[in-house]
Amino acid sequence: MQEKPGGRAVVLGGSMAGLLTARVLSDAYTEVVVVDRDRIVGVTTARRGVPQGRHVHGLLARGQQVLDELFPGFTEDAVAAGVPTGDLGELRWFFNGQRLRKGTTGLLCVSADRPVLEGMVRARVAALPNVRFEEETDVAGLVATPDRARITGVRVSEHGGDGTERVIEADLVVDATGRGSRTPVWLAELGYERPAEEKVRIDLTYTTRHFRLRDESRLDGDLSINPVSSPSHPRGAFFSRVGDGRCIVSMTGVLGDAAAPDGESFMAWARSLPVPDVHDVIHDAEPLDEPVAFKYPASVRRRYELLERFPERLLVHGDAMCSFNPVYGQGMTVAALEALALRTHLARGVPEPLVYFKDLAALIDVPWQVSAGGDLAYPEVEGPRPPELQMMNSYMALMQSAATRDGAVTRTFMRVAGLVDSPAELQTPDMIYRVLKHGTSPAAA
């Protein structure tokens, strides 16, 4: 009979993946400790440890559903706090320079700055009586049994101290430190093999600025305007209303193309987009800050599930396992789904890492195919392109074109992109008929 969870669990990293992990662990362990290098409790602004937090973030529909499941009333509280919401299929979407026809999905889009959204989740987690935070604390390494078969804690040191390390003993350690995770290094130090990695280099850039709109009537009630980057139109943008007359705008470039972080270059980029909508809304808006830039070189997937040996009582979550190109908005939602998978494993006992990683790999497969496959649609991106991937990308281009004429295609596409419906819904007879009837290639468009 498998041993039941209990005692103390330690979560490394206090961003969204770590917070959702702590929430689930709080039901199975007497005490949960969240360790983070930043000050995080009560913070509602972008943190040094989360540089992408300054930019537009998408919480996919399935992620919003999971938040409501783990924190009942979460969406209602967000709306009461002034966070705008809207139907995912009724936003102003552009693919390959063409606007998609609206298609009501029944799925809610929660439009909040990443720090605000993360702050709301953190407040819920901090209110749990058996969760505590070790802030402004660095993790120096893992502690293991003499035979190195089992992790028993972590070594940490506080900022501002004399560098003295102390040990936090743990019955389970979960690494949610993001794409900079040191678990591969720690495994090697303990005599284990490092996981294989898959990388798709996209050299993405975000340049972001907040504005206060002078005339919201130009939005026609729309929550966001999203001319998405594509091989035919590589420059893109994400515009989102975030409440109180404010909006956040991220200009996106790929393959090294980037908007310089100054006001003149920012507006020049807006004018260079394939559609004028973003520029028309912000050209006379009041800037609330200076533009900031963020670079994302490559999507990285660490294949922990392929290892033959792994120490007991250690798990990996979120971007530490798979970091997706952020333009697809999958990171927070996949982390939320991983939290549900962890809850399932905890109901059976203490998770066995390799079994657990195999379940997470199956969960990651579809969003990884979307992210990596979409990036490989750019001819300049290096990577294997088997025939099935080329067929998928061709079909996706036709489908996005069909969605400019058929709202039913938009509805299905957005429900799958939101990780709510299965990708099989994109290939039903009715959907294929609509795509072939209405779709044209981007070049022809």
Secondary structure in CASP SS format (residue, H / E / C, confidence):
PFRMAT SS
TARGET T0000
AUTHOR 0000-0000-0000
METHOD secondary structure of the structure
MODEL  1
M C 1.00
Q C 1.00
E C 1.00
K C 1.00
P C 1.00
G C 1.00
G C 1.00
R E 1.00
A E 1.00
V E 1.00
V E 1.00
L E 1.00
G C 1.00
G C 1.00
S C 1.00
M H 1.00
A H 1.00
G H 1.00
L H 1.00
L H 1.00
T H 1.00
A H 1.00
R H 1.00
V H 1.00
L H 1.00
S C 1.00
D C 1.00
A C 1.00
Y C 1.00
T C 1.00
E E 1.00
V E 1.00
V E 1.00
V E 1.00
V E 1.00
D C 1.00
R C 1.00
D C 1.00
R C 1.00
I C 1.00
V C 1.00
G C 1.00
V C 1.00
T C 1.00
T C 1.00
A C 1.00
R C 1.00
R C 1.00
G C 1.00
V C 1.00
P H 1.00
Q H 1.00
G H 1.00
R H 1.00
H C 1.00
V C 1.00
H C 1.00
G C 1.00
L C 1.00
L C 1.00
A H 1.00
R H 1.00
G H 1.00
Q H 1.00
Q H 1.00
V H 1.00
L H 1.00
D H 1.00
E H 1.00
L H 1.00
F C 1.00
P C 1.00
G C 1.00
F H 1.00
T H 1.00
E H 1.00
D H 1.00
A H 1.00
V H 1.00
A H 1.00
A C 1.00
G C 1.00
V C 1.00
P C 1.00
T E 1.00
G E 1.00
D E 1.00
L H 1.00
G H 1.00
E H 1.00
L C 1.00
R E 1.00
W E 1.00
F E 1.00
F E 1.00
N C 1.00
G C 1.00
Q E 1.00
R E 1.00
L C 1.00
R C 1.00
K C 1.00
G C 1.00
T C 1.00
T C 1.00
G C 1.00
L C 1.00
L E 1.00
C E 1.00
V E 1.00
S C 1.00
A C 1.00
D C 1.00
R H 1.00
P H 1.00
V H 1.00
L H 1.00
E H 1.00
G H 1.00
M H 1.00
V H 1.00
R H 1.00
A H 1.00
R H 1.00
V H 1.00
A H 1.00
A C 1.00
L C 1.00
P C 1.00
N C 1.00
V E 1.00
R E 1.00
F E 1.00
E E 1.00
E C 1.00
E C 1.00
T E 1.00
D E 1.00
V E 1.00
A E 1.00
G E 1.00
L E 1.00
V E 1.00
A E 1.00
T C 1.00
P C 1.00
D C 1.00
R C 1.00
A C 1.00
R E 1.00
I E 1.00
T E 1.00
G E 1.00
V E 1.00
R E 1.00
V E 1.00
S E 1.00
E E 1.00
H C 1.00
G C 1.00
G C 1.00
D C 1.00
G C 1.00
T C 1.00
E C 1.00
R E 1.00
V E 1.00
I E 1.00
E E 1.00
A C 1.00
D C 1.00
L E 1.00
V E 1.00
V E 1.00
D E 1.00
A C 1.00
T C 1.00
G C 1.00
R C 1.00
G C 1.00
S C 1.00
R C 1.00
T H 1.00
P H 1.00
V H 1.00
W H 1.00
L H 1.00
A H 1.00
E H 1.00
L C 1.00
G C 1.00
Y C 1.00
E C 1.00
R C 1.00
P C 1.00
A C 1.00
E E 1.00
E E 1.00
K E 1.00
V E 1.00
R E 1.00
I E 1.00
D E 1.00
L E 1.00
T E 1.00
Y E 1.00
T E 1.00
T E 1.00
R E 1.00
H E 1.00
F E 1.00
R E 1.00
L C 1.00
R C 1.00
D C 1.00
E H 1.00
S H 1.00
R H 1.00
L H 1.00
D C 1.00
G C 1.00
D C 1.00
L C 1.00
S E 1.00
I E 1.00
N E 1.00
P E 1.00
V E 1.00
S C 1.00
S C 1.00
P C 1.00
S C 1.00
H C 1.00
P C 1.00
R C 1.00
G E 1.00
A E 1.00
F E 1.00
F E 1.00
S E 1.00
R E 1.00
V E 1.00
G E 1.00
D C 1.00
G C 1.00
R E 1.00
C E 1.00
I E 1.00
V E 1.00
S E 1.00
M E 1.00
T E 1.00
G E 1.00
V C 1.00
L C 1.00
G C 1.00
D C 1.00
A C 1.00
A C 1.00
A C 1.00
P C 1.00
D C 1.00
G H 1.00
E H 1.00
S H 1.00
F H 1.00
M H 1.00
A H 1.00
W H 1.00
A H 1.00
R H 1.00
S H 1.00
L C 1.00
P C 1.00
V C 1.00
P C 1.00
D H 1.00
V H 1.00
H H 1.00
D H 1.00
V H 1.00
I H 1.00
H C 1.00
D C 1.00
A C 1.00
E E 1.00
P E 1.00
L C 1.00
D C 1.00
E C 1.00
P C 1.00
V E 1.00
A E 1.00
F E 1.00
K E 1.00
Y E 1.00
P E 1.00
A E 1.00
S E 1.00
V E 1.00
R E 1.00
R E 1.00
R C 1.00
Y H 1.00
E H 1.00
L H 1.00
L C 1.00
E C 1.00
R C 1.00
F C 1.00
P C 1.00
E E 1.00
R C 1.00
L E 1.00
L E 1.00
V E 1.00
H C 1.00
G H 1.00
D H 1.00
A H 1.00
M C 1.00
C E 1.00
S E 1.00
F C 1.00
N C 1.00
P H 1.00
V H 1.00
Y H 1.00
G C 1.00
Q C 1.00
G H 1.00
M H 1.00
T H 1.00
V H 1.00
A H 1.00
A H 1.00
L H 1.00
E H 1.00
A H 1.00
L H 1.00
A H 1.00
L H 1.00
R H 1.00
T H 1.00
H H 1.00
L H 1.00
A H 1.00
R H 1.00
G C 1.00
V C 1.00
P C 1.00
E C 1.00
P H 1.00
L H 1.00
V H 1.00
Y H 1.00
F H 1.00
K H 1.00
D H 1.00
L H 1.00
A H 1.00
A H 1.00
L H 1.00
I H 1.00
D H 1.00
V H 1.00
P H 1.00
W H 1.00
Q H 1.00
V H 1.00
S H 1.00
A H 1.00
G H 1.00
G H 1.00
D H 1.00
L C 1.00
A C 1.00
Y C 1.00
P C 1.00
E C 1.00
V C 1.00
E C 1.00
G C 1.00
P C 1.00
R C 1.00
P C 1.00
P H 1.00
E H 1.00
L H 1.00
Q H 1.00
M H 1.00
M H 1.00
N H 1.00
S H 1.00
Y H 1.00
M H 1.00
A H 1.00
L H 1.00
M H 1.00
Q H 1.00
S H 1.00
A H 1.00
A C 1.00
T C 1.00
R C 1.00
D C 1.00
G H 1.00
A H 1.00
V H 1.00
T H 1.00
R H 1.00
T H 1.00
F H 1.00
M H 1.00
R H 1.00
V H 1.00
A H 1.00
G C 1.00
L C 1.00
V C 1.00
D C 1.00
S C 1.00
P H 1.00
A H 1.00
E H 1.00
L H 1.00
Q H 1.00
T C 1.00
P H 1.00
D H 1.00
M H 1.00
I H 1.00
Y H 1.00
R H 1.00
V H 1.00
L H 1.00
K H 1.00
H H 1.00
G C 1.00
T C 1.00
S C 1.00
P C 1.00
A C 1.00
A C 1.00
A C 1.00
END
